[in-house]
Amino acid sequence: MTEKNSDKKILVVDDELSMREFLEVMLNREGYDVLTAENGKQAVSKIKKTTFDLILCDIRLGDISGIEVLKAAKEQDRNTVVVMISAYATTEIAVEAMNEGAFDYVPKPFDNIELKNTIADALKSRTIEREKKELDYELQKNLHFGRIVGNSPGMLHIYDLIRQVSKTRTNILISGESGTGKEIIARAIHEQSNRKDQPFIVVHCGGIPETLMESELFGHKKGAFTGATKDKQGLFEAADTGTIFLDEIGELSPQLQVKLLRAVQERAFKAVGGTKDIAVDIRIISATNKALDEEVIAARFREDLFYRLNVIEIKVPPLRERKQDIRALAQYFLEQYSSEMGKEVTKVSSYAIDMLEKYDFPGNIRELENLIERSVALSTTNIILPDSLSLSTHKRRWIEGIKDKRFDLGSVSDGVILDDILEDIERAYINKAIDVSNGNKNKAAELLGVSFRSLRYRIDKLGIEKR
């Protein structure tokens, strides 16, 4: 028994004696102070007499419903966290419970460890007004630089780098996979600098035809080429006194790399067709999703230009390496798109977050943002449940991804997470059985040799899309 939870008082409400006794013993072993109630009216009576940190309540009771107990608990003390449990609740009832202030809904039969973790998470939120205010607090604490969200070690290191380099004019190279937020970090550096009130000019090096790139960067004089009917200012000149951000710098042709090198070295250049140097005072920040050092070795990128741009490198980790930020990022995008669309979608459920955290997000933050935006647009309730995430494409990727690795015993020597492997295999077999059965869950259960109830529990637990 642990003593660290002895100051936490929990009320277990269930009309099944065996379930009450089981939960009481399990939670006592965790060190909690546990009381029980055999029906709703008895629970409400105890709630009025005693302050509970957490109430674990079945939805179906012998007299009044668990929803009524939930309402009574919130009326008595809005900071009491309530976790609902049931073997029969529909999605609508689960949504109603969440709308009334339940912290989470756990279907029966539940995994003991999962339930303990849910209770622990719920109790942590008690001092802050439920999960939403906790997330708001975390976002406020960690949104140091505009729209950058997260408090994972990798992001905290980036925040430190931004603080250190923002006041200088040193050239910076931001590297990372597509969708990791390189432009947002570049903007954050600019906004923290002494140039924050000056221009921030973005150049998408991979999106401008090579024949136009020199003119776009440095401008041109009237008559410099066919169609040049008047003088045009280039983006380098437009960024004077501010910051120019060269996105996907690795896409520049060798010829343009030569011209860019002089501009970077001397902060001066000639317009196309011009004869006079144009001097500028600019901060140069570049970004790439390529390994530029390897591009240098392959002679596709100039070594001298690489070292000029890469005075300080900021490496942005992919989302799969900072999964602890997914919850805050999802909530951030949820609030953003709920506001833009005029919807009152306020929360991503714990099961939906669990599903997101198990996905590798090859498209990184951009993919997560797109997913949340679509979920908000299609949502008919004020909470994002696993069914709302439209993750069918992602699930197929999971299934396809494990076909060749699920029995790769050689990977054990490098270390594996057995629970994740077993869940992937279980998810793959369940999806396949459902596909073979054309969505008939009873038939799928027969093919898998499990009961229908067991299959339903596994579907809920694994976040498998209901069809």
C-alpha positions in Angstrom: 0.0 0.0 0.0 1.2 3.5 -0.8 0.9 6.4 1.6 1.2 9.2 -0.9 -2.5 9.1 -1.8 -3.8 8.9 1.7 -5.1 12.4 1.6 -7.3 11.8 -1.4 -10.9 10.8 -0.7 -12.8 8.8 -3.3 -16.5 7.8 -3.5 -17.2 4.6 -5.5 -20.9 4.4 -6.7 -22.0 1.2 -8.2 -25.1 -1.0 -7.7 -23.2 -4.2 -8.1 -21.7 -5.4 -4.7 -18.9 -7.3 -6.3 -17.8 -4.3 -8.4 -18.0 -1.9 -5.3 -15.9 -4.3 -3.3 -13.4 -4.9 -6.1 -12.9 -1.1 -6.7 -12.7 -0.4 -2.9 -9.9 -3.0 -2.5 -8.0 -1.9 -5.6 -8.1 1.8 -4.6 -7.3 1.1 -1.0 -4.2 -0.7 -2.1 -3.2 2.5 -4.0 -3.5 4.3 -0.7 -6.7 6.2 -1.3 -9.4 6.9 1.4 -12.4 5.1 -0.2 -16.1 5.2 0.7 -18.8 3.4 -1.3 -22.5 3.9 -2.2 -24.8 1.2 -3.5 -27.2 3.6 -5.3 -27.6 7.1 -6.5 -29.6 8.5 -3.6 -27.1 7.2 -1.1 -24.3 8.7 -3.1 -26.0 12.1 -3.2 -26.5 12.0 0.5 -22.8 11.3 1.1 -21.8 14.0 -1.4 -23.8 16.5 0.7 -22.1 15.5 3.9 -18.5 14.9 2.7 -16.1 16.6 0.3 -14.6 14.1 -2.1 -11.6 14.6 -4.4 -13.0 12.2 -6.9 -16.2 10.2 -7.5 -16.1 7.0 -9.6 -19.7 6.5 -10.6 -21.5 3.9 -12.7 -24.0 5.4 -15.2 -26.7 2.9 -14.6 -27.8 2.7 -11.0 -30.8 1.1 -9.3 -32.7 4.4 -8.6 -31.4 7.6 -10.1 -28.9 7.7 -12.9 -25.2 8.3 -12.6 -25.7 11.5 -14.6 -27.9 12.8 -11.7 -25.2 11.9 -9.3 -22.7 13.8 -11.5 -24.9 16.9 -11.5 -25.3 16.8 -7.7 -21.6 16.5 -7.2 -20.8 19.5 -9.5 -23.5 21.5 -7.8 -22.0 20.7 -4.4 -18.4 21.3 -5.4 -17.5 22.2 -9.0 -13.9 21.2 -8.4 -14.8 17.6 -7.6 -13.7 15.4 -10.5 -16.0 12.7 -11.6 -15.1 9.6 -13.7 -18.1 7.7 -15.2 -18.0 3.9 -15.8 -20.5 1.7 -17.6 -20.8 -1.4 -19.7 -23.9 -0.1 -21.5 -23.5 3.6 -22.1 -24.0 4.8 -25.7 -21.9 7.5 -27.3 -24.7 10.0 -26.6 -24.7 9.2 -22.9 -20.9 9.5 -22.8 -21.1 12.9 -24.5 -23.8 14.0 -22.1 -21.6 13.0 -19.1 -18.7 15.0 -20.5 -21.0 18.0 -21.2 -22.1 17.9 -17.6 -18.5 18.1 -16.4 -17.3 14.5 -16.1 -13.5 14.2 -16.4 -13.7 11.1 -18.4 -15.8 8.0 -19.3 -14.3 4.5 -18.9 -16.2 1.6 -20.5 -16.5 -1.8 -18.7 -14.8 -4.1 -18.6 -11.9 -1.8 -18.0 -8.2 -2.4 -17.8 -7.1 -1.9 -14.1 -3.9 0.0 -14.9 -5.8 2.2 -17.4 -8.4 3.0 -14.7 -5.7 3.8 -12.1 -4.0 6.1 -14.6 -7.3 7.8 -15.4 -8.0 8.4 -11.7 -4.5 9.7 -11.1 -4.8 12.1 -14.1 -8.2 13.2 -12.8 -6.9 13.9 -9.3 -4.0 16.0 -10.7 -6.5 18.3 -12.4 -8.6 19.0 -9.3 -6.7 22.1 -8.2 -7.2 23.7 -11.7 -10.8 24.0 -12.9 -10.9 20.6 -14.8 -8.8 19.7 -17.7 -9.5 22.7 -19.9 -8.2 25.3 -17.4 -5.1 23.0 -16.8 -4.4 23.1 -20.6 -5.0 26.8 -20.8 -2.5 27.3 -18.0 0.1 25.1 -19.7 -0.4 26.9 -23.0 0.0 30.3 -21.3 3.1 29.1 -19.5 4.7 27.6 -22.6 3.5 29.8 -25.5 6.6 31.9 -25.1 7.0 32.8 -28.7 3.7 33.4 -30.7 2.1 30.2 -31.8 4.8 27.8 -30.6 3.2 25.2 -28.3 4.9 22.6 -26.1 7.0 22.0 -23.1 8.9 18.8 -24.2 12.7 19.0 -23.6 13.3 19.5 -27.3 11.1 22.5 -27.5 12.3 24.0 -24.2 15.8 23.9 -25.7 14.6 25.7 -28.8 13.0 28.4 -26.6 16.4 28.9 -25.0 18.0 29.2 -28.4 15.5 31.8 -29.5 16.2 33.9 -26.4 19.9 33.7 -27.0 20.0 34.5 -30.8 17.0 36.9 -31.2 19.0 40.1 -30.3 21.8 39.3 -32.7 22.1 39.6 -36.5 23.7 36.2 -36.8 22.5 34.0 -39.7 20.4 31.0 -38.5 19.6 27.8 -40.2 16.4 26.0 -39.0 16.3 22.3 -40.0 13.6 19.8 -39.6 11.0 17.7 -41.5 8.2 19.3 -43.4 5.3 20.4 -41.1 7.4 20.8 -37.9 6.8 24.6 -37.7 10.1 26.0 -39.0 8.5 29.3 -40.2 6.8 29.8 -36.9 10.1 29.5 -35.2 11.6 32.0 -37.6 8.8 34.4 -36.9 9.3 34.0 -33.2 13.0 34.9 -33.5 12.0 38.0 -35.5 9.3 39.0 -33.0 11.7 38.7 -30.1 14.4 40.8 -31.9 15.0 44.5 -32.1 13.6 44.3 -35.6 10.2 43.2 -34.6 8.5 46.4 -35.9 10.3 46.0 -39.2 9.4 43.7 -42.2 9.4 39.9 -42.0 9.7 38.7 -45.6 9.1 35.1 -46.5 10.6 33.5 -49.6 9.5 30.1 -50.6 12.5 29.0 -52.6 10.9 25.8 -53.9 7.7 27.6 -55.0 9.2 30.2 -57.4 10.4 29.2 -60.9 14.1 29.4 -61.3 13.8 31.8 -64.2 12.0 34.3 -61.9 13.9 33.7 -58.7 16.8 36.1 -59.2 14.3 38.9 -60.1 12.2 38.0 -57.1 15.1 38.1 -54.7 17.1 41.1 -56.0 14.6 43.0 -58.2 15.2 44.1 -61.8 15.6 47.3 -63.8 13.3 48.3 -66.6 14.2 46.6 -69.9 16.4 44.0 -68.2 14.5 41.3 -70.0 11.4 40.8 -72.1 8.4 41.9 -70.0 10.4 44.1 -67.6 8.4 47.2 -68.3 9.4 49.0 -65.1 11.8 48.8 -62.2 10.8 46.2 -59.6 12.0 46.1 -56.0 13.3 42.6 -54.9 12.5 40.8 -51.7 15.9 41.4 -50.2 15.4 45.2 -50.5 11.9 44.9 -49.2 13.3 43.3 -46.1 15.7 46.1 -45.4 16.0 46.8 -41.6 14.0 43.6 -41.0 14.3 39.9 -41.5 14.2 37.7 -44.6 13.3 34.1 -44.2 14.5 31.8 -47.0 12.3 28.7 -46.7 13.5 25.4 -48.3 16.9 26.9 -49.1 18.1 23.6 -50.4 15.9 23.9 -53.5 17.9 26.8 -55.0 19.8 26.0 -58.2 23.7 26.2 -58.2 23.5 29.4 -60.3 21.3 31.1 -57.7 23.4 29.8 -54.9 26.4 31.8 -56.3 24.4 35.0 -56.5 22.9 34.5 -53.0 26.4 33.9 -51.5 27.5 37.5 -52.3 24.3 38.9 -50.9 24.7 36.9 -47.7 28.4 37.8 -47.4 28.2 41.5 -48.2 24.6 42.3 -47.5 24.7 43.9 -50.9 23.5 42.9 -54.4 22.7 44.2 -57.9 19.3 44.1 -59.4 18.9 42.2 -62.6 20.0 44.6 -65.3 21.4 47.0 -62.7 24.9 48.4 -62.3 24.8 49.8 -58.8 25.1 47.8 -55.6 22.1 48.0 -53.3 23.1 47.7 -49.6 20.7 46.4 -47.0 20.6 45.8 -43.3 18.8 42.5 -42.9 18.7 39.4 -40.7 18.9 36.2 -42.7 17.1 33.1 -41.4 17.0 30.0 -43.7 15.1 26.7 -43.4 15.5 23.3 -44.9 13.9 19.8 -44.7 17.1 18.4 -46.3 20.3 17.4 -44.7 22.3 20.3 -46.2 25.6 18.8 -45.0 24.9 15.7 -47.1 23.8 18.0 -50.0 27.3 19.7 -49.7 29.0 16.3 -49.9 26.9 15.4 -53.0 28.0 18.7 -54.6 24.4 19.9 -54.8 24.8 22.7 -52.4 27.8 25.1 -52.1 29.9 24.5 -49.1 30.8 28.2 -48.6 27.1 29.2 -48.7 26.3 26.4 -46.3 28.7 27.7 -43.7 27.5 31.3 -44.2 23.9 30.4 -43.6 24.6 27.8 -40.8 26.2 30.0 -38.2 23.7 28.7 -35.7 21.5 25.8 -36.4 18.1 25.1 -34.7 17.0 21.5 -35.2 13.3 21.1 -34.9 12.3 17.7 -33.6 9.5 15.8 -35.5 6.2 15.4 -33.7 6.8 11.7 -33.1 9.8 12.7 -30.9 7.7 15.2 -28.8 4.5 13.3 -28.3 4.0 14.8 -24.8 3.2 18.0 -26.7 0.3 16.5 -28.7 -2.4 17.1 -26.0 -1.5 20.8 -25.8 -1.2 21.2 -29.5 -4.5 19.5 -30.1 -6.3 21.7 -27.6 -4.6 24.8 -29.1 -5.8 24.0 -32.6 -9.2 22.9 -31.2 -9.8 26.4 -29.7 -8.5 28.1 -32.8 -10.8 26.4 -35.3 -13.7 26.3 -32.9 -13.5 30.1 -32.7 -13.0 30.5 -36.5 -16.0 28.3 -37.3 -18.2 29.6 -34.6 -18.5 26.2 -32.9 -18.4 25.3 -29.2 -16.2 22.3 -29.4 -14.3 22.6 -26.1 -12.4 19.4 -25.5 -10.6 16.4 -27.0 -11.4 13.3 -25.0 -8.7 11.3 -23.3 -9.4 8.3 -25.6 -9.0 10.5 -28.6 -5.7 11.9 -27.3 -4.5 8.4 -26.6 -5.2 7.5 -30.2 -3.3 10.6 -31.4 -0.3 9.9 -29.2 0.0 6.4 -30.7 0.2 7.7 -34.3 3.6 8.8 -35.7 2.3 11.8 -37.7 4.6 11.7 -40.8 3.1 15.1 -41.7 4.0 16.4 -38.2 2.2 19.4 -36.7 0.7 20.4 -40.0 -1.0 17.0 -40.2 -2.3 17.3 -36.6 -3.6 20.7 -37.3 -5.4 19.5 -40.5 -6.9 16.6 -38.5 -8.2 18.8 -35.7 -9.6 21.3 -38.2 -11.5 18.6 -40.0 -12.7 17.1 -36.8 -14.1 20.4 -35.6 -15.7 21.1 -39.0 -17.5 17.7 -38.9 -18.2 17.5 -35.2 -21.9 17.5 -34.1 -21.0 17.7 -30.4 -18.8 19.8 -28.2 -16.2 17.1 -27.6 -13.9 15.4 -30.0 -14.3 11.6 -29.5 -12.2 8.9 -31.3 -15.1 8.5 -33.8 -14.8 12.2 -34.7 -11.1 12.0 -35.7 -11.5 10.4 -39.1 -8.4 8.4 -38.6 -9.2 5.6 -41.1 -6.3 6.5 -43.3 -4.0 6.6 -40.3 -5.2 3.2 -39.1 -4.5 1.7 -42.4 -1.0 3.0 -42.2 -0.6 1.5 -38.7 -1.8 -1.9 -40.0 0.4 -1.8 -43.0 3.3 -0.6 -40.9 3.2 -3.7 -38.6 2.9 -6.3 -41.3 6.6 -6.7 -41.7 7.8 -5.8 -38.1 5.4 -7.5 -35.7 7.5 -10.6 -35.6 10.9 -8.9 -36.1 12.5 -10.5 -33.1 15.8 -9.0 -34.0 14.6 -5.6 -32.9 14.4 -6.8 -29.3 18.2 -6.3 -28.9 17.6 -2.6 -29.6 14.8 -2.3 -27.2 11.0 -2.5 -27.9 7.8 -1.5 -26.2 5.9 -4.8 -26.0 2.5 -3.3 -25.2 2.6 -1.1 -28.3 3.5 -4.1 -30.5 0.7 -6.2 -29.0 -1.8 -3.4 -29.4 -0.7 -2.9 -33.1 -1.2 -6.6 -33.8 -4.5 -6.7 -32.0 -5.7 -3.7 -33.8 -4.7 -5.2 -37.2 -6.5 -8.5 -36.6 -9.7 -6.7 -35.4 -9.7 -4.4 -38.4 -9.2 -7.3 -40.7 -12.0 -9.4 -39.1 -14.4 -6.5 -39.3 -13.4 -6.0 -43.0 -13.9 -9.7 -43.8 -17.3 -9.6 -42.0 -18.4 -6.5 -43.9 -18.8 -4.6 -40.6 -20.7 -7.4 -38.8 -19.3 -7.2 -35.3 -20.9 -10.5 -34.2 -19.4 -12.3 -37.1 -16.0 -10.6 -36.5 -16.1 -11.7 -32.9 -16.7 -15.3 -34.0 -13.8 -15.2 -36.4 -11.5 -13.9 -33.6 -12.8 -16.4 -31.0 -14.0 -13.8 -28.6 -17.3 -12.7 -27.2 -19.1 -9.8 -28.8 -18.8 -7.8 -25.5 -15.0 -8.5 -25.4 -14.7 -7.3 -29.0 -16.7 -4.1 -28.3 -14.4 -3.4 -25.3 -11.3 -3.9 -27.4 -12.6 -1.7 -30.2 -13.2 1.1 -27.6 -9.9 0.5 -25.9 -7.9 0.6 -29.1 -9.8 3.5 -30.6 -10.8 1.5 -33.7 -13.1 3.4 -36.0 -16.7 2.2 -35.7 -18.2 1.1 -38.9 
